[in-house]
Amino acid sequence: MVAECVVIFGIISSMIIIFLRTNKEHAIKIVPLLILPGANIIAYAFSEGLSKLFPADRFMLYTIINVASVIVSGLFIGMFSAKFKTKYTKTTYVLMCIAFDIILASILIANAYGKL
């Protein structure tokens, strides 16, 4: 699913570029969504090499990197949600972004289970 993550990364990057022209605050609030696809690409590339350094297999390291990227992304989402004015907007932003990260991470890990 590396190709899919590259496409997701490209689409979100394009959205950020478009928002930079109109509203820079919205562009910055989308940046946490780039963390998981970017980390997945890195995890896929380096998990085999890391498995030789650490006492864990490739799939376990791949999963740890993806789960850690969801946590880091969630922290950034929480920080960026403080800039919204209404509680409804904050809640919607947090729920949608975290749902995106959790669903994508679940799909990536489930897909890698049989392959790694």
C-alpha positions as CSV (number, residue, x, y, z in Angstrom):
1,M,0.0,0.0,0.0
2,V,3.0,2.3,-0.5
3,A,1.6,3.5,-3.8
4,E,-1.7,4.3,-2.2
5,C,0.0,6.3,0.6
6,V,2.0,8.2,-2.0
7,V,-1.3,9.2,-3.7
8,I,-2.9,10.1,-0.4
9,F,0.2,12.2,0.5
10,G,0.0,13.9,-2.9
11,I,-3.7,14.7,-2.6
12,I,-3.4,16.1,0.9
13,S,-0.3,18.1,-0.1
14,S,-2.3,19.5,-3.1
15,M,-5.1,20.5,-0.7
16,I,-2.5,22.3,1.5
17,I,-1.1,24.2,-1.5
18,I,-4.7,25.2,-2.6
19,F,-5.5,26.4,1.0
20,L,-2.2,28.4,1.2
21,R,-3.6,30.6,-1.6
22,T,-6.8,31.3,0.2
23,N,-6.5,30.7,3.9
24,K,-3.2,29.8,5.5
25,E,-4.8,28.8,8.8
26,H,-6.8,26.0,7.1
27,A,-3.6,24.8,5.3
28,I,-1.8,24.4,8.6
29,K,-4.7,22.5,10.2
30,I,-4.5,19.8,7.4
31,V,-0.8,19.1,8.0
32,P,-1.3,16.4,10.7
33,L,-3.1,14.3,8.1
34,L,0.3,14.0,6.3
35,I,2.0,12.3,9.2
36,L,0.5,8.8,8.8
37,P,0.9,8.3,5.1
38,G,4.5,9.7,5.3
39,A,5.3,7.5,8.2
40,N,3.9,4.5,6.5
41,I,6.1,5.0,3.5
42,I,9.1,5.4,5.8
43,A,8.0,2.3,7.8
44,Y,7.7,0.2,4.7
45,A,11.1,1.2,3.5
46,F,13.1,0.9,6.8
47,S,11.2,-1.8,8.8
48,E,13.3,-4.6,7.4
49,G,16.6,-2.9,8.3
50,L,15.3,-1.9,11.7
51,S,14.3,-5.5,12.4
52,K,18.0,-6.5,12.2
53,L,18.9,-3.9,14.8
54,F,16.0,-4.5,17.3
55,P,14.7,-7.8,18.6
56,A,11.4,-7.7,16.7
57,D,10.2,-8.9,13.4
58,R,9.5,-6.6,10.4
59,F,5.7,-6.6,10.9
60,M,5.9,-5.6,14.6
61,L,8.2,-2.7,13.8
62,Y,6.0,-1.6,10.9
63,T,3.0,-1.7,13.2
64,I,4.8,0.2,16.0
65,I,5.8,3.0,13.6
66,N,2.3,3.3,12.2
67,V,0.6,3.4,15.7
68,A,3.2,5.9,16.9
69,S,2.5,8.1,13.9
70,V,-1.3,8.0,14.7
71,I,-0.5,9.1,18.2
72,V,1.8,12.0,17.1
73,S,-0.8,13.0,14.5
74,G,-3.5,13.0,17.2
75,L,-1.4,15.2,19.4
76,F,-1.0,17.7,16.6
77,I,-4.7,17.5,15.9
78,G,-5.4,18.3,19.5
79,M,-3.1,21.3,19.4
80,F,-4.5,22.7,16.2
81,S,-8.1,22.2,17.4
82,A,-7.5,24.8,20.1
83,K,-7.6,27.5,17.4
84,F,-11.2,26.9,16.5
85,K,-13.7,29.2,18.1
86,T,-16.8,27.0,18.5
87,K,-17.0,23.7,20.4
88,Y,-18.9,22.1,17.5
89,T,-16.2,23.0,15.0
90,K,-13.5,21.6,17.4
91,T,-15.3,18.4,17.9
92,T,-16.0,17.8,14.2
93,Y,-12.4,18.6,13.3
94,V,-11.0,16.2,15.9
95,L,-13.4,13.4,15.2
96,M,-12.9,13.5,11.5
97,C,-9.1,13.7,11.6
98,I,-8.7,11.0,14.2
99,A,-11.2,8.8,12.4
100,F,-9.2,9.3,9.2
101,D,-6.0,8.3,11.0
102,I,-7.4,5.3,12.8
103,I,-9.2,3.9,9.8
104,L,-6.2,4.4,7.5
105,A,-3.8,2.9,10.0
106,S,-6.1,-0.1,10.5
107,I,-6.3,-0.7,6.7
108,L,-2.5,-0.4,6.4
109,I,-1.7,-2.7,9.2
110,A,-4.3,-5.3,8.2
111,N,-3.0,-5.2,4.6
112,A,0.6,-5.7,5.7
113,Y,-0.3,-8.6,8.1
114,G,0.0,-11.2,5.4
115,K,2.7,-9.6,3.3
116,L,5.4,-8.7,5.9
